[in-house]
Structure formats: C-alpha cells, structure tokens
Amino acid sequence: MAKTKTYAWDPAKYLDSDEAVAAYLDAAIEEDDPAMLAAALGDVARAKGMTEIARETGLGRESLYKALSSDGNPEFGTVQKVVRSLGLKLHISA
C-alpha cells in the first residue's frame, strides 16, 4: 500500500481577499480566545507579507512573528498597528 503524504494546513494560503480576511478574523473573535485572535492576525500578516507589515508598523519582523502566534501575547498597541497596516479597522457594535 502506498503511503499517504500529508501537509500542514496553512490558512495564510487561503486569505487572498478582503472578504476572506474579514470572515477569518470575525470567526477568531467569536471564539473569545485572545491567543486565537493573535494567531489569526499572524496568519493574515503572513498572507499579506510579514516583512511589509513590520516595515509599516515600525516593529521588528521577528517580534511580530512571536507576538502574533498562538503562544504570543501582543500588546493592544501592537494589535492596533497591525490591523491598521492591513487596511482594516476595529469597531465595536451593540
């Protein structure tokens, strides 16, 4: 029997439109898990280009990788800078 070859699933490969990014981040927010939201922002940043995000935010690329991982704990200011650099806006609705 032939061996089955598997690959790690990378959500960044599928975040190719503004609508996909918005839906992905909305789903992460609905989970009410800060680590999941940080990781989702990291996936979006990788899809858009982490080097470019780092340049636009003035933050180090490696520190962004660390902060925007499931083990990271980014400051809110970092989240704001990343969201802004992605061309997104945070808003709260009742």
N, C-alpha and C positions, 0 to 999 in steps of 0.2 A: 504494500500500500504506500502511495506517495505521501510524503509529509506535507502538511498544510503550513504555508508560510503566512505569518500574521505580521501586522504592522501596528505601531502605536497610533491611536486616533489623535489627530491634531486639529482642534476646532479652528485654529487660525487659517487653515486652508479653505474653510467654508465661509469666512467672514469677508465676502467680496462685494458687499453692497451696504449702503447706509441702512437699509431696511433690515438686513441680516444682523448687522451690528446692534441696532436698536432692540430687536427681538431677543438677541442673545443676552444683552445687558439687562433687559427687563426681566427675563427669566432668572438671571442670577440674583437680582434684587429681591424677587419674590421668595427666594429661598431663605431670606432673613439670616444669612450667614456671611459675616464680613470677609472671611477667608475666601469664600466662593466668589464674592464680588471682586476682591483684589485679583484673584486668579483670572477671572473673566476679563477684567481690564487689561491684564497682562497678555491674554490671548489676542485681544483686539489690537493692543500696541504692537505685538509681534506681527500681526497681519498687515498693519499699516507701515511697519518698519521701526523697530526699536531705536535704531541709531537716529532716525529723523525725529522721533518723539523726544529722545534725550536732548537733541540739539534745540528743539523748540521750547522745551521746558527748562533748559539750563541745568538739568540733573544728569548725573552720571549714568551711562548705559547699564553698567553692571549693578549699580544700586537700584535702578528701575527693575531689572530682572529679579532682584532679590525681593524688593518691596511688593512687586506685582506677581507674586507667586502664592500658592495656597498656604505656604509657611510664612509669608510676609505679613507685615503689619504696617502698611503705609500711613503716614500722617495724612490728615484730611487735606492739607495744602498740596501734598503730592497728588492726591486723587483729583483735586480741582485742576491742577496744572495739566495732568494727563488728559482729563476729559476735555478741557479747552483745546489742547493741541490736536485732539482727534476731531475737532469741529463739532463737538457735542455740547449740550447744556444739561445741567442738573436742575430739576424743578420739583417742587412739592405740590401735590394737589390733595384737596379734601375729598 
